[in-house]
Amino acid sequence: MKTLKDMQQQVDDYMSSFKVGYFTPMENMVRLTEEVGELAREVNHVYGPKQKKLSEQQKEIGLELADNLFVLICLANSMGIDLTESFDATMEKYEERDFNRFERN
């Protein structure tokens, strides 16, 4: 199973194979916004009231999520952010803040 660190390294290896390298953080943010929009559209088609147009191709939500993850990793890598460390800090925040917020199983 791949870790976030593995994924960050794989994306870095891939992006390093191009002369242009990573896009700027602003360009990646715009790309992420586009990808989130594509994901939202698919979720709306599958779970919401919006029907696909006949001319629209069915997309897999998992692949749309992965597109978002790829761009997030590009954004993190371009800014030197270790996503594992950031994720651990975020989980600690949620676990403390929301400990009694919801009924537990």
Buried (B, 14 or more C-beta within 10 A) or exposed (E): EEEBEEBBBEBBEEBEEEEEEBBEEEEBEEBBEEBBEBBEBBBEBEEEEEEBEEEEEEBEEEEBBEBBBBBBBBBBBBEEBEBBEEEEEEEEEEEEEEEEEEEEE
